[in-house]
Amino acid sequence: MIGGQVGISGHLSIGDHVKVLAKAGVTRNIKDNSIVNGIPAFNAKDYNKSYVYFKNLPQLAVKMDTIEKELNAQKTKTNG
């Protein structure tokens, strides 16, 4: 099964009972019984886990900046 707006590059082998989810970009061969998503397409479960982190990147970046500033302040106090 191939979802809508999927792109598939040429000369690939796509196995039996494969599911390519919508808007995926297939650039490599896909083994039998696989479910893929993303650009480039990879395992759909891994894609879903990655997407959760992707959605939270702005908040994670703010947290990292805060931690970095705190560490730099501690270094300054220690070396000061």
Secondary structure in CASP SS format (residue, H / E / C, confidence):
PFRMAT SS
TARGET T0000
AUTHOR 0000-0000-0000
METHOD secondary structure of the structure
MODEL  1
M C 1.00
I E 1.00
G C 1.00
G C 1.00
Q C 1.00
V C 1.00
G E 1.00
I E 1.00
S C 1.00
G C 1.00
H C 1.00
L C 1.00
S C 1.00
I E 1.00
G C 1.00
D C 1.00
H C 1.00
V C 1.00
K E 1.00
V E 1.00
L C 1.00
A C 1.00
K C 1.00
A C 1.00
G E 1.00
V E 1.00
T C 1.00
R C 1.00
N C 1.00
I E 1.00
K C 1.00
D C 1.00
N C 1.00
S C 1.00
I E 1.00
V E 1.00
N E 1.00
G C 1.00
I C 1.00
P C 1.00
A C 1.00
F E 1.00
N E 1.00
A H 1.00
K H 1.00
D H 1.00
Y H 1.00
N H 1.00
K H 1.00
S H 1.00
Y H 1.00
V H 1.00
Y H 1.00
F H 1.00
K H 1.00
N C 1.00
L H 1.00
P H 1.00
Q H 1.00
L H 1.00
A H 1.00
V H 1.00
K H 1.00
M H 1.00
D H 1.00
T H 1.00
I H 1.00
E H 1.00
K H 1.00
E H 1.00
L H 1.00
N H 1.00
A H 1.00
Q H 1.00
K H 1.00
T H 1.00
K H 1.00
T H 1.00
N H 1.00
G C 1.00
END
